[in-house]
Amino acid sequence: MPLSKLDQLKRVTTVVADTGDIASIEAYRPTDCTTNPTLILKAAQMPAYADFVDEAVSHVTRQGGSRKARIAAACDRLAVTFGTALSKLVPGRVSTEVDADLSFDTQASIAKGRAIIADYEGRGIGRERILIKIAATWEGIKAAEILQREGIDCNLTLLFSLEQAIAAAQAKAYLISPFVGRILDWHMKATGQTYTAETDPGVVSVRGIFEHYKAQGYETVVMGASFRNMGEIEALAGCDRLTIAPALLQQLAEDDGPLPRKLDATAVRRADAAEPMLNEPAFRWGLNENAMASEKLAEGIRAFAKDLDALRTMLAARIPD
């Protein structure tokens, strides 16, 4: 019996589920899973997870502090509760995201990352099972650098440029999530063109980052994210990891056509010398000169912050004054 494309992909790439839905994890059995405020908000509205919401509300209702602090604590509690459940279904890592509205506050991001890890460890889940997910702003990258030194592994997300990728690797982040589909979205809107999987700007970007990392000997894991179609996924077969939404996992599982490897770290020639450290002015200038990366980073932070606010509003309605 021929292997599905999903099974073929799993042979060359670590497959990660981009969802907070436990049923999807059970169905496709990925190695890791990732969540974000949008996915947590969606899952929290499903009747299947009403008990998770009830537990978070009950937990903070028994606490003191301001109402604002209790609402924030309920969001954190809910995210870790989802992550705890997901960690029981995957053998690898679960990514839990720092609040998007902390994306430009290094110290607050560090504190939030430490608190998330403490909550997981309080539930018997070791930090080696968790990735703290932080937006790849300069401030977020610096937060990740400090957390990594403390043994807290980080996933730098909303990554759209080589400058972000280099800074993340030099900060020794455990993993980056370069976004494929959102890059394609921007270019299609800007140019009016259509693209094949091979010319897809998001695919080209991730391939470039992958090859740059392997040439420089960076240990940071490259995990392509935000896919719009199967062609993008197939074009990145062989990338360290790919995080894929349930609808596309299903398409891959139902297709038994060939899926050849497209990326191979062993085929990349190592650079003769290490590149210089990327400082803050160079990072900010490079991002400024990349209209797509600047716009998509800002847009992504706003979108995650909006969904986090919606989650806060939903929980606030249940939390007494």
N, C-alpha and C positions, 0 to 999 in steps of 0.2 A: 504494500500500500504506500503510495507516495506521501512524502511529508508535506504538511501545510507550509505556507510561507512563514507563518509564525514560528513553527518548529525549526525551519531552516534558519530563520533570523536568530533564534536563541542559540544556535551553534556558533555564531560569529560575533554576537553582540549581547550584552546583558540587557534584557528587556525589563522596562520599568513601567508600571501602570500609572497613568496620569489621572487619578481619580480619588475621591474620598468614599466611593460606593463599595461597600464590603462585598456585595454580590458579584460585582465585576472582578474583584480580586480573586474570589473563589472560582470564577469561571475560567479565567485566563492564566492563572498561576504564574505571575511575573516574579522576578527575583526581588525587586524593590518596588516601592510605590511613592508617589509624591502627592502632596496636597498644596493648596493655596487658598486664600480667602474666598475666591469665587467657588471653588469646589466644595469647601466646607459649608458655605451658605446654601448651595444647592442640596447637598446631602442632608443638612439640618432641617430642610423643609419636607423631607420624605417621611411618611408615617413610620417606616421601618426603623428610623433612628430617633423617634420621639423620646425614648428612654434616655438617650444620651443628653438631649436638651434638658429633660427633667432633672437629671443628675447634676448638670452644671448649674442650673438655677438653684436647686436645693443646697448645693455646696456653698455658693456665695451668699445665699440668704442667711446662713448661720454665721457669716463673718461680719466683722465690724468694718469701719472705714466709710469713706464717702460713697454715694451712690455711683458716681462715675468710676471709682476704683473697682467697685463690685461688678459693674457691667464689663469692664475690661478683663477682670479676673474670670468672669463667666466665659468670655470668648476664648481666653487662653485654656481654661479648663476643658471646654468643648473640643478644641483643636487637639489637645493631648489625649482626650478620651478616644477620639477617632483614631489618632495615631497609635494608641495602645491596642485597639482592636485590630488595626491593620498589621501591626507588628506580629500578631499571632498567626497571620496568614501568609506572610512572606518570609523567606529565610534571610533576606538581606536588610536593607536600610529603609527607613521611613523618613521623608522630609517634612518638617513642620516649619511654617513660615513666621518670621518676625513681622510685626505690624507694619504695613506699608507706609503709614504716616511717620514712621521712625527712620525712613530711608536716608535722611540727611543728618542723622544724629548718631554719631559713633558710640558714645557712651550709653545712650538709651538702648541701642541695638545690642550692645554687649550685655547689659543688664537683663534684657528680655531673653536673649539666648541662654544665659545662665539659669534664669528662672524656668524656662521650658525644660532644660536638661534636668534640673532639680525635681520637677514634677514627674518626669519620666522615671528617674531613679527612685523616687518615692513609691512608684508603682512596681518596682522590681525590674525595670527595663534599663539595661546599661546604655551608656552614652555611645558605645560602639555600634548600636543599632539605629541611631538617630542622626539625621543631618539637619542642622539649623539653616533654614533657607532665608537668604538676605538679598535684597536688590543690589545689583552690581554698580552702585554709585561709588564715588571715591570714598565716602564716609562708610558705606556698607563694606567695601573691600578692606578698609582699615579695621573695622569691627571684626571681620572674619579673621584677619591676621592675628589679632589678639586672642580670639576664641580658639584658634588652632593651636596656639602656644599652650593653652590650658587643656588640650586634649579634647576639645569640642569641635567635631568636624562640621564643615559648612558647605552648603550648596549655594553658589552665587548665581542668582536668577536674573531674568530680564537683561540678558547679555546679547548685544547686537553688533559689537565691534571688536576688532583685533586689540585695540588699546585696552578695553575692558578685560579681554581674555589674558593679555600679558600681565596686567596688574594683578589679576586674580592668581595666576600661576606664581608670580613672584611673591605674593602674600602667602603662598603655600596652602591655598584653599584646597579642600579635599576634592571638590567637584564644581564644574560650571554647567549651566544650562543655557547654551545659545539657542535662541528662538528662530526656528526655520520659517514657519508659516507667516509670522508677523512681518518678517523681512520681505517675503513674497508679496504680502498684502500691500505694503508701502510702494514697492516698485511697480506693481500692476496699476495702482492708482496714479502714480507719478508719471508713468510712461504710456499707459494705455495698451501695453503689449501683453501677450500671453507667453508663457514659458514652458519648455519641456522640463522633465526631471533633471536633465543634465545641465540646462541653462538656468534653472531656478536660482535666483540670487541667494535665497536662504541656504540651499544646498551648497552652493559655491562658498558661502561664508563659513559654514561649519567644516567643510573639507579643508579650507585654508587654515582655520584654527587648529584642526586635528594635525595637519602636516607640520605646522609651525611648532606645536607642542612636542611632537615626536622628534623633530629636528633639533630642538633645544634641550631635549631630555627632561622636560617638565613632567612631574609626577601627577599633577592635577588631572582628574578624570574629565573627559569631554562627553557630555550627555546631551545629544540633540533633543530639542523639545518643540512643542507648538506646531504640530503637523497639520497640513490641510488635505493631504491625499496620500494614498499608498505609494505613489511614485517617489515622493520625497523620502519616505522611509526606506524604500528599496535602494535609492541612490546613496544612502548612508549606511548600508549594511557593512558591518565591520567597525563602525564607530564604537568607542569604548562602551557607551550605553545609549539607549534611546528611550525616552519616556513618551508613551503613546496612550491616547484616549481610548476608552472602551469600544467606541464605534469602529475605529480603525483596527483595533486588536481583533474584533470580530471579522472584519474583511480579510485580514491576514490569515486568520484561522480557517476561513472557508475557501481559500484559494490554494490549490496545490501545484501551481505553476513554479517554474524555476526561480530561485532568488540568489543570484551570484554575489559573492563578496566584492564590495567596491572600495573599501578602505582597509589598508594593511599596514600596521605600525612598523613591521619588520622591513617593509619596502622603502621606508623613508630614510634618506641619507642624513646622518647626524651633522649638525653644523660644526664648523671648525673651532668656533669660539662662542662663549655665552654672550647673549645680548646684554647691553647695559640696563641697569635698573630704571624703570619708568617712574619719573617723579610726578608730583601732582600737577604742575603747570603743563607738562607734556601730555598727561592723561586728559586734562580738561580741554586743552587745545585740540587734541585729536578727536575727542568726542564732539566738540563744537563744530569742527570742519566736516563731520559726518552727519548730514541732515537727517538721514534715515534713523541712525542710532540715537541721536538726540531726541527726535520726536517720539520714537517708539518706547524709549526708556521712560520719558515723562508720561506718555499716555498709559503705559503699563502700570506705573506707580499710581496714577490717578484712578485707574479702573479697579485695582486691588483695594485701594483705600475706600472707594465707593462701596464695594461689596462688603468690606469690613464694617463700614458704617451701617449698612443694611442689616448685617448680622447683629451688631450692637443694638440697633433699634428693635429687632425681633426679640432679643433676650431681655432688653430693658422693659418691655411690656409685661414680662413675667416676674420682674424683680421688684419687691415692695420698696417704698421710700424708707 
